[in-house]
Structure formats: C-alpha cells, structure tokens
Amino acid sequence: MAINPKKCEMPTQPPEVRAKNFDEVALGYTVEMAKGEAERCLNCKNKPCVTGCPVNIDIPDFIAYIKNDDFEGAYQSILRSSSLPAVCGRVCPHETQCESKCTLGIKFEPVGIGRLERFVADWHNANVTEKPVRPESNGHRVAVVGSGPSGLTCAGDLAKKGYDVTVYEALHTAGGVLVYGIPEFRLPKAIVAKEVETLQDLGVTIETNVVIGKTLTVDELFDMGYEAVFIGSGAGLPSFMNIPGESLKGVYSANEFLTRSNLMKAYRKDSQTPIMRGGKVAVVGGGNVAMDAARTALRLGAETVYIVYRRSMEELPARAEEVEHAQEEGIDFRLLCNPVEILGYQNPDDPRDIKNGFVTGIRCVKMELGQPDERGRRRPVPIPDSEFTLTVDTVIMSIGTSPNPLIKDTTEGLIVNARGGIVVTEEGLTSREGVYAGGDAVTGAATVISAMGAGKTAAKAIDQYLSRE
C-alpha cells in the first residue's frame, strides 16, 4: 500500500469562531484518522524517533498498538515512560524532537507522533474508568517541591517504585505552569486535573498552598522524615526591559496576565479577578508564552493585538503551529521592532502622579539583523531615525523568566549559577546531599517535555541513592 506523503490534518475550530472563545482549538483525531496516521509509521528497527524524545517513549511500539486497534495497549506503552501523555500530546514541540528524527520525514512529512499520543491519551480518559494499581510501599519517603511537569514526573516515577511521595505546591491548584501558564484553548485544565488524579491514585500526596522557603524550608522537610528532596519549582520570576514607562497601569508581565486568565479564570463573566479587556494590546516577545498572551488578549475582547519582536519571522522561537494559529486569528506581527519607551498620561486625579498613570502607547525603533551572536543568531541592530509609536492601552512583557530566589536564599549550601538556576550534575544532584533539582528551576524557562525529562532523570538517581541507603 502506498504511503500517504502528508500527515492527517488535525481538525480545528475555524479561526473566526475560536478567536472569541476559550474552548480547545485542536479537536483531536477520530479513530479512523488515528489509524490512518499510524499506518504511515515504518516501524524502523533502530527507532530514531525515540532518540528525539526526552522521556524515551517507545514510539513505534505504541503506534503498533494503534494499528491493531488496541488503544489501551498503546496508552499503557506510553505510560511506561511518560506520566503526562495527554499533556505532552498537546504542548510538546514534537516537530523539533521526535518527529524531527522520523525516517519518513526524510522524503515526506513525518508521522504525526504528537497527534497520535494525544489521541491515545484522550481515548483512555474517555473509555477507561479503572484506577491504576497502587504499588506496595518500599518504606522510603521523598518530598517534591513544585507540581509542574518536572515535579509531577519525578513524583510519578518514584510512586511507581513504591516510594511515599508528597508534592508541595505554592499555589492553590496542582499543575504548575500547566495550569497558570498555558491557556485553556491549548491545554484544558480538566486534562491537567485528570493527569494529577492518576498520580494521586498511584499514591502521590499533593499539598497545595505550601511555599517552600517560607511555609517550610528544605531543611525542615528533612526534619519531617523525608530522605530526599526534589526541587522542581520552575522559573516564575518575570523579566522586564527596564525601559521608561514599565510602571504604568496597563503594563503586565506575561506571567501575571496569563495567571489571572488561566488559573484565576479572569475570562469568565463572573470572575472577580481584575484584568485589562478590550482596546489595543502590544505583546513584547516572540516565544510560545508571547503567542499565548496575545491569543488570550484577543479572546478577552481586544480589538487589535500586536506581537512586537526584534527579530524576523525566521527567528521566532515560538512553535510554528502556534504562530500559524495566531496569524489565522488576526494577530498583527510587528517584526524587526524593539520597544524603547512605554508612553502614558498622568493620573487625572493627581497630575504629579506619573508612575501610576495609564498606558497610551509604545514607542519602538526599527531593527535590522547584523552579525551572528555567540549562539549563531544574527544580532538585531537599531536603525537610526526609525522610531515610531503604536497606540495601545495594554503592554504585556514576554521576554523570559528566571527561577525565584526564595529556595536558594533559604537553603544553605545550595549553589546557583549567574542566572539563578540551581547547579546540578547530569543525574540532577545539587550541591546538597539528598537534594535534587530539575526543570526550569535549573535551566530557566524551557519546554514542558524537557522538564519532564529532568524529573525522570532525577527520579532514577533518587531511587539509586535511597536503594544504596
């Protein structure tokens, strides 16, 4: 049978419809679509796609189950390596990881591995009600700081081996960046809750509203009887440009803006969470978070949303799919531009109160690409006398985040690098015995799947450490 050279298209809401709601954009494969896409897999003996997966899912194996109509078998195959299959099937950059290694992709479009992973996880969640069997306890206790992708993965892998694991989460809902950072239209929060529930069924305990470094310290966790600690606290400290006007009303970090919408449900009509709605919005940055913020602002009622990015379309770090969706929805990309000042007017009740005035615009300078920087990317250079102003009511800064220093400042002997990331070995061990770390708390902001890979690596190292003990 001839191989279809193209992936089976993922059904989506029409752009003009989805731009006005928070329902999931991608609608998922039908059984027929999934089976048709699975048939494109060549089942290579050397499995190059697996080398591109940070958690080493046996991709040809789970796809073979789909071909044989055994969707639960496919799910169990994925679950041997991944604790969050429904999440990964939606938000992982498959095109630059597993799918980039697909042999079929040499001549045709690669197999839609991510779409098949999502199908399998969704089929399981819709059709299987039996809870996983809780492993017998091995008598060891481990504390996990943070319930984001690295923390949940570490907790899940250890729970499967019989460890008594407690996850401490600072916010009131488990999920970390999966619940506060990624919008509902890309990752429904019911999906995250289901993944967390599965881990709880395995025996993982989740304690919310506990800020490690404030409510409890790492040292106090050891005093409570935990024999190892994994720090997966993420990178939630937003960065700003330090340009004039950043203290004006109407200026957000992307973290705050998305947290208000995603976690605190500001998009609901009955929400008590204040957030800017309507008007014109400028989002500064070009990553996935910038796309999420821009598309969220559009759904909150903005009449115009600009992406202001200092490089060209070819250098945009966001996933191609997210950029395409944003363009389809009408986001206005202002590329090769860089903000130099946020404009505003004074508080009408107090003309002397400039810092608390409201945003009226953003002044930018046009850029051109110069010589490559140390990472090989052409450095953007301002063009003289090219300044212009965009009239906007809201500015959202999405230029990166760094790890919160709270844990570092309250944990003696914990070494961090110049950017605030915890220094670890290849196994995830920190400078403190029995303390491991991974994910954005180590690397700074990165992908969900890379954080999961770090959590998996640390879980293996903790198991070896406590087994020796």
TILUM-726700 format. One record per residue: x, y, z of N, C-alpha, C in turn. Coordinates in steps of 0.02 Angstrom, whole numbers, plus 50000, padded with zeros to 5 digits. Layout:
XYZXYZXYZ ...
END
This chain:
500424994050000500005000050000500445006250000 500275011049957500665017249952500595021350016 501145024450037501145028550097500905035550080 500445038050121500215044950113500795049650129 500995054050083501585058350097501445063750149 500815065050164500655070450212500315067650274 500425071150330500075069450391499325070350382 498955066450421498235067750426498135074450462 497765078950431497655085550460497285085050527 497475089250574497135089550638496525094150632 495915091650644495325096150642495385101550694 495185107650677495205113250723494565117350717 494435121350769493895126350764494085131350710 493605133950672493755139250624494035145350660 494525148850630494845154550665494355159850688 493865161450647493395166750665492945164850724 492885158350737492485155850793492915155450856 493495152150850493915150850909494215157150938 494295162450897494585168750922494125172150973 493515169550979493035172651025492835168051082 493195162351089493035157951145493685154851172 493635151551230494215148551262494195140951256 493765138351211493745131151201494375128851163 494545122451170495155119951139495135120951064 495685123451036495725124850964495735118350924 496195113850941496265107550905495745102650932 495395099150887494835094950907495015087550914 495615085650893495835078650901495635074150844 496005068650837495865063650785495265059350802 494915057150751494425051750758494815045150756 494475039650771494795033050767495065031850697 494665033550647494875032350577495495036450560 495515042750583496095047050570496715044150604 496645042050667497215039450704497495033150671 497055028750650497285022550618497625024050552 497345028850515497655030650451498345033650461 498425037850512499075040850526499565035550552 499325030950593499755025750620500035021350564 499645020250512499865016050456500465019150419 500585025650428501155028850396501815027150430 501795024550492502405022950528502755016950496 503405017650485503805012450453504055007150502 503945008250567504165003550619504905001950612 505305007150609506035006450599506345002350656 506804997850639507114993750690507554997750738 507885002850712508335006750755507975012450792 507335013550778506905018250814507225025150824 507395028750771507705035350779507265040350815 506615039650808506155044350841506225044350916 506375038550945506445037951018507015042251043 507545042751003508125046851025507945054251029 507405056250995507205063250998506715064751054 506515059651092506035060551146506395061051213 506345066651249506695067451313506515062351366 505925059051360505745053951409505765046951379 506015046451317506145039851285505535035351279 504975038251257504385034151242504555029451184 504345023151188504445018351134503905019751081 504055024451038503545027050991503305021750941 503745018050907503485012950861503055007750897 503205006350961502815001450998502105003851009 502015009951033501335012251046500945013250981 501285015150928500945015950864500725009150836 501125003950848500934997150826500284994950860 500194996850923499564995150958498974998650924 499075004850902498535008450868498345004750804 498845002550766498704998950704498274992750717 498354989750776497994983650793497354984950833 497134991250833496514993150868496554992250944 497154991650972497234990951045497454997751073 496975002151082497135009051104497345009251177 497065004751217497285004551288497995001851293 498154996951250498844994451249499324999951230 499115004251183499535009951163499635014751221 499095015851260499145020351317499625017551370 499565011151385499995008151434500725008251411 500835007651346501505008051319501815014951332 501425020251319501655027051332501775028151406 501325025451446501345026651519501975023751551 502285018851519502905016151547503465021351549 503405026351506503935031451502503695038451522 503055039851513502795046651524502215046551574 502245051151622501705051751671501155056551648 501275060151593500795065251571500645064851496 500395059151472500305058351399499815063151367 499255064751402498765069251372499025076351368 499485078151414499795084751412500305085051356 500745080051354501275080051303500995079851232 500445076251223500145075851157499885082551132 499835087351178499565093951160500105099451156 500575099351201501015105151206501745103851190 501955097551179502655096251163502825098651092 503425101251083503645103151015503875097050976 503415092650959503595086450926503985087550861 503825093150828504145094350763504895095250768 505145097350826505865098250835506175092650877 505775087850898506025082450940505905075750905 505445071850927505355065050899505215065250824 504785069750802504595069850731505175072050686 505635075950714506215078150675506685072350660 506625066850698507045060950688506705055550647 506075056650629505675051550594505975050150525 506095043750510506385041850446505935043850387 505285043450397504815045250344504895052550325 505115056650374505185063850362505755065550315 506185060850299506725062250252506435063650182 505905060050165505615060750098504925064050100 504545062550152503855065150158503785068950224 503165070650241503045073450307503115067950359 503415069350418503495064150468502825061850496 502835056150529502225053650562502005058650615 501355059650622501085064350672501095061150741 501685060350769501775056650832501395060150889 501445066750893501105070350946500355069750942 500095069950881499365069350872499125062350892 499535057250878499355050450897499395049550973 499895052651005499945052251077499325055451110 499125061151084498525064351111497905059951102 497845056951043497265052551030497235046951080 497805043651091497825037851136497635039951207 497915045451231497765047751299497035049651306 496765053151256496065055251259495605049151256 495785044151216495375038051212495355034751280 495935034151312495955031051379495525034851428 495595041451430495225045451479494475045051467 494265044051405493555043751389493255036851398 493675031651397493405024851395493605020251453 494105022151491494345017751545494235021151613 493885017851656493735020651722494125017051778 494425011451762494805007651812495415011651835 495515012051900496075015751927496715011451925 497295014751920497915010951920498035007551987 498395001951986498554998352047499105002052085 498975003352149499485006852190500025001852210 500655003452195501204998852212501274998052288 501564992452308501704991352379502254996052402 502184998852461502665003752487503345000552500 503865004252483504545001852498504825004952562 504415009252594504615012052659505005018452657 505165020952596505555027152590505105033052575 505295038952601504895045052592505295050252553 504965053352503505285058552462504815064552457 505085070552463504705076652454504865079752386 504365082052352504445085352288504185092452294 504605097352275504415104352279504185106752210 503555108352204503275110752141502905105252104 502305106952079501885101952045501835103251970 502365106251942502395107151870502615100651837 502775100851772502945094751736503535090851764 504055094351788504635090651815504455087351881 504105091051925503905088351990503425082551984 502915083151941502425077851933502745071551903 503205072551856503545066851826503975063151877 504365066951915504785063951967504355060252017 503805063352039503355060252088503045053852060 502825054051997502515048251967502985042451960 503605043851937504085038451928504275035251994 504345039352047504515036652113503925032752143 503315035352133502725031852160502645024952130 502805024352065502765017752032503245012752062 503765015152095504265010852127504115009752201 503545012352225503345011252294503555016452344 503815022152320504015027452366503395031252392 503445033452454502935037852483503125045052464 502765047952416502945054452388502425059652406 502655065352430502225071152442502475076952399 502015079852360502165085552318501915091852352 502355096752361502165103152392502105108552338 501515111452332501365116452280501205123152313 501505128552289501405135152318500705137952304 500435136452246499775139052227499215134552253 498595136552240498025132852268497805127052223 498105126352165497935120952119498575117652093 498585111152090499175107552066499225108051990 499845108051965499955108151893500495113051871 500675117751915501205122451897501045126251834 501545126851790501455130651728500905127851684 500735121451693500205118351653499525121451668 499445124151730498805127351746498835134951746 499405137851764499425145151766499705148251702 500095144351663500435147351606500135145851538 499855139851529499615137851463498865138751460 498605142451410497895144051408497445138051398 496825138851419496315133651412496235131351340 496295135951293496185134051223496745129851194 497305129451229497845124951208497885118751252 497745119551316497775113951363497205114651414 496645111251402496085111751450496295109551520 496085113351570496305111951637496015105351664 495465103051636495195096551655495675090951637 496055091951582496555086951562497115086551614 497345092351637497875092551688497625089351753 497005091051772496725088351834496675080651830 496505078051772496465070851763497145067551770 497665070651742498345067951748498565067951821 498415073451857498595073851928498215068551968 497575067551951497175062551986497475055451978 497725054051918498035047551905498635046451950 499045051751960499615051252004499395050252077 498865053652096498605052752164498365045652175 498055042652123497835035752127498425031052138 499025033052113499625029052122499915029852193 499645034652230499875035752299500215042352312 500275046552261500605053052271500135057652311 500405060852362500025065652402500195072752377 499675076852367499775083752344499575088552401 500045092752421499905097852472499965104752438 499395108252432499405114852400499465120352453 499575126452429499645132352472500235131652521 500755128252499501355127452540501945130352501 502225135852525502785139152492503425136952524 503805132652488504435130252516504935135952515 505225137252573505655143052582505305148252625 504655147352635504265151952677503845148052727 503375143952701502965139752746503405134452779 503805131152738504285126252761504945127352723 505495125252753506135125452717506335118452696 506825118052652507085111552631507355107652692 507705111252736507975107952796507405105152839 506865108752844506295106352885505975100152853 505995099652787505735093652754506135087452777 506795088152781507205082552806507035081052879 506925086352919506745085352989506085081652996 505645082252945504985078852946505045071552926 505635069252909505725062252893505815060552820 505815065552777505945064252706506685062752697 506825057752656507525055552647507855058652585 507455061652542507715065152483507205070452464 507445075752431507015081252409507175082752335 506645083352295506725085452225506435092452219 506825097152192506595104052182506415105052109 505775105952097505535107352029505085113452031 505345118752059504945124752073504865129452014 505145127651956505025131651896505415138151893 505215142251845505525148851836504975153951828 504705156251885504125160651883504265167951894 504915169851895505085176951906505155180451839 504685184951822504695187951755505255193051745 505465193651682505975198651663505645204651631 505955210451639505725216551607506305219751569 506155224651527506665227751485507015233651520 506725235951576506985241851611507005247951566 506435248951531506355254951490505865259651524 505865266051508505385270751539504675268551528 504265269251579503545267951573503325261051595 503785256651618503575249951636503165249651701 503145255151738502735255351799502035258151787 501885259851725501215262551709500675257251718 500075259551732499505254951736499345252351666 499235245851662499115242851597499725239051571 500275238951610500865235051592500865228751635 500885223051602500905216551636501535212751617 501735208251660502165202851637501705197551608 501955193651560501535188351532501325183451586 501765182251635501605177651690500975179951727 500965186451745500385188951782499765188751739 499815190951677499245191251633498945184251623 499365179351609499125172551597498875169251661 499195170651717498965167851780498265170451797 498155176851787497495179651801496955176351757 497135175051695496645172051649496585164451660 497155160851662497135153551663496955150651731 497305152851782497205150051849496625153251886 496565159951877496055163651915495425164951875 495415162251813494815162251770494535169251756 494975173951742494755180751728494335181251665 494365176151622493975176251561493225174951573 493065172451632492355171251647492005177751665 491375178151646490995184351660490905185551734 490885180151774490775180851846491425181251885 492005181651850492645181851885492735188251924 493045187651983493195193452025493915195852014 494265192751967494965194551954495005200251904 495305205951923495355211551875495865210051821 495705211951759496165211151703495955216051649 496435218651611496275223351558495905219751502 495365222651478494975219751423494885225051369 494825222651307494685227151252495275231551233 495155236451190495665241051170496195237851126 496785240851126497345238451085497895236051132 498195230351114498675226951157499325225651119 499895227051150500545225251122500865219951166 501055214451136501415209151172502135209251148 502605210251193503305210851176503635204051186 503885201051131504205194551134503965190151076 504315184551066504145180251010504115172951026 504095171051089504075164051108503365161451115 503305155151138502645152151147502225156051197 502545158651250502175162351300501895168851270 502275171951226502035178051193501425176451150 501445170751114500865168751074500255167451119 500375164051175499825162651222499525169151248 499945173951266499695180251293499305184151240 499565184351179499235187951125498555184951109 498525178351104497905175051086497395175451144 497645175551206497205176451263496905183451263 497325188551250497085195451248496545196251195 496635192951138496125193251085495465190351109 495495184851143494885181551168494565185451225 494955189551259494675193751312494335200051284 494365200951218493995206451188494405211951156 495065211051152495485216251121495295217151048 495265223351025495095224650954495695223650909 496295224850935496915223850897497445221150945 497815216150922498375213450963498995213350919 499525216550943500165216550908500665211850942 501055208150903501655204850927502235209250907 502605211850955503185216150941503815212050956 504185210550903504765206150911505355209050873 505945208750902506525212350875506875208650818 506705202350806506995198750750506465197350697 506645193450646506185192050591505775185750604 505315184250559504885178350566505305171950570 505855171650533506265165650533506585164250601 506685169350641506995168550707506495167850764 505845168150750505355167550803505445160850840 505535160950906505645154750942505005150750955 504425153650945503795150150957503705144350908 503305139450928503145133850884502795136350821 502965133450764502675135550701501915135050702 501655129850734500925128850738500595134550777 500915136850831500625142250871500645148850833 501185150050796501235156150755500705156050701 500625150250669500115149550616499415150850643 499265148050701498605149050732498505156450749 499025159650775498965166750793498835170950730 499185169550677499085173250614498375172150588 498135165950590497465164450566496945168350606 497085169450671496605172850714496645180450709 497125182950671497155190050659497655193950701 498115190550735498635193950773499085197650724 499245203950739499645208250695500385207750716 500805204750674501515203850690501915209950667 502215213450715502655219050701503375216750715 503695214150664504355211050671504905216050658 505515214250679506095218750673505945225550703 505625225150763505465231250801505645229950874 505865235150909506035234350979505785240451019 505425239251075505185244851115505755248751149 505685255251152506165259351188505835263351245 505165263951242504805267551295504065265851292 503765265151352503045264351356502755271151374 502285273651335502005280351345501375279951386 501235285451422500625285651462500455292651483 499865293451512499685300051537499615299751613 499625305651643499635305951716498955304451745 498965302751808498355301551845497935307951845 497325307751816496925313951812496755316851881 496755312651932496605315052000497215318152034 497805316952006498425319652035498935320351979 498985326251948499445327251891500175325651908 500355325651972501045324151991501175316551991 500635312551989500695305251994500815302351924 501455302251903501625299851836501685292251836 502005289351888502145282251887501525277851888 500965280651912500345276751915499855278651860 500105281951808499675283751752499505277751709 499135278951656498895273551613499275273451547 499345267551518499695266751455499285269951398 499645273651354499325276351294499675274051230 500275271251236500625269151176501295266051193 501625263551141502285260651149502725263151092 503285266251110503735269051060504265263851044 504345262550978504795257250956505305259950906 505835256150897506325257750846506365251750799 506435253050735506505247650686507205244650691 507245238150676507875234550683508055231250616 508695229650610508935225450556509405220250584 509475214550550509895209250576510625210350556 511065210350606511775211350594512155204850597 512745205050627513185199250631512915194150682 513065187650673512845182550720513125183650790 512725181950842512965182350911513315175850930 513455174950995513825169151017513455162651006 512785162950997512395156950984512255155950909 512545160250868512455159450796511855163050767 511475166550809510895170350785511115177350766 510865179850711511045186550690510765191650740 511205195950763511035200650815510625206550787 510045208250817509655213950793509995220550811 510015225150762510355231550771509855237150755 509795242250798509325247750785509505251550720 508985253550684509075257750625509005265150647 509505269250634509465276250656508845279950629 508565284250670508005288550650507405284550624 507265278850655506715274650631506165273750683 506165278050734505675277150787504965278450763 504495274650792503785275550778503385273550840 502745275350842502335274050901501725269950882 501585264850922500965261050916500495263450972 499885265150955499395267151005499095260851036 499215259951100498955254051135498725256051205 498305251651235498055252751303498385247951353 498675242551326498965237351369499625234951338 500125233851380500765231151357500915224951400 501065219351367501215213151402501935211151385 502355210951436503055209351427503155201751431 503405198851376503515191651373504225190351347 504715192351387505415191951364505815187051407 505475182651443505815177551480505695177851555 505885172551589505815171951661506445168751690 506515169151756507075166051790506815162751854 507205158151883506985154851944506905159752002 506385158752042506285162752102506845161252152 507155166352181507725165252227507535162752296 506885161852311506665160352379506985153952406 506975148552366507255142252391508015142852399 508345146052351509065146952355509255150952417 508865156152431509035160552488508895157352556 508495151952557508315148852621508605141852629 509035139852581509335133252584510095133852585 510385132552641511105133352649511485128352605 512005130852572512435126452533512185124752464 511645127852442511365126452375511695131252325 512065128552278512435132752230511995134252169 511985140552149511615142652089512085146152041 511885146551977512295149951928512115157351924 512415160951878512325168151873511605170051857 511235165551825510535167051808510045164651861 510305162051917509865159851970509655152651966 509875148951914509705141951907510115137651954 509795132551983510145128152030510645123851990 511255123452015511775119551982511705112252001 511665107751951511585100651964512065096551921 512155090351940512535085651900512085082851844 512355078551802511945075451749511375071451778 511455068951838510925065051871510425069451908 510525075951908510065080451943510245081852015 510825079452038511025080552108511295087652116 511065091152168511305097852184511935097352227 512155103052253512735103252297512575100752367 511945099252381511735096452445511585089052439 511845085052483511695077852481510955076652491 510675072352449509975070652454509505075752424 509765081252396509345086352365509475086352290 508945085352252508985085052179508555090652150 508675092352088508295097752056508255096451981 507755099551950507695098751877507165103451849 507125103751783506645108051750506865115251748 506385119851746506545126951738506925129851797 506865126651856507245129051915507995128351903 508185124051856508885122951839509075126651775 508665125851723508835128251656508575135251641 508105137751681507725143551660507155141051615 506745145651590506155143651552506335139351493 506015133451488506135128751433505475125151419 505505119451384504905115951364504645111351420 504005109651414503695105051462504045098351460 504175095751400504465089051395505185088851419 505575094251411506255094251438506235094151514 505755097651543505675097551616505485090551639 505045087251601504855080451618505465075751615 505885076651564506485072651558506935073451619 506995079651643507415080951702507115077651765 506455077951771506125074751828506225067151826 506205064351766506305057151758507025055151777 507505059051754508205057751770508325058051845 508045063151877508135063951950507805058251989 507215056051965506875050551999507305044251999 507625042851943508065037051937508655037751985 508935043751989509505044952033509305044452107 508725046952124508475046452193508365039252212 508085035352167507975028252180508645024652193 509145026152153509805023052162510105025252229 510025031652245510305034452308509985031152369 509315030752369508975027952428509025020252430 509105017152373509205009852372509865008052404 510375012252391511025011152423510975012152498 510585017352518510495018652589510165012652623 
END
